[in-house]
């Protein structure tokens, strides 16, 4: 279920009061489902720094894809693989440089297939904590959700259009303020934690 902070914001935009939890309100589930869908849409629109992780993948003993020698499990929390790397060990720290060419691997379902014997991926997570999301992202999701709901629940096309325009403004602000680290990263083999280096 969508975070209560975003649910309350959408209720506020729609001009509707609700008691206690949104579950007890007849609009609650509709609003929650709409927000969940809109979060995914906004996540798809940009490589958000707060939704990025790195992970060395676990290799299976056999590959179910006849085109490749190795099969790796995609992380459970993965929304989308952005880049894949063959890490290089440097004194217990695995460094990554240039991303692999996309023709060197294939992603099907929850598996990544390749002929490379060690794979580390940069990926976008689908489950993000509300504490990590910038306020402009929350506003963008709220206005996008309210835009759809003002048509479906309020039958107000003018309000829907206004909310849609406000969504566009907030998503631009969120993208402009998003921190993108341009440094190459390292992966510590012992702690499985990344750190940047010059």
Secondary structure, DSSP 8 states (H G I E B T S, - for coil): ---HHHHHHHHHHTT----S-GGGSTTHHHHHHHHHHHHHHHHHTS--GGGEEEEE--B-SS-S-TT-SEEEE--TTEEEEEEEE--EEETTEEE--S---GGGEEEETTEEEES-S--EEEEEES---GGGS-HHHHHHHHHHHHHHHHHHTS--HHHHHHHHHHHHHHHHHHHHH-----SEEEEETTTTEEEEE-
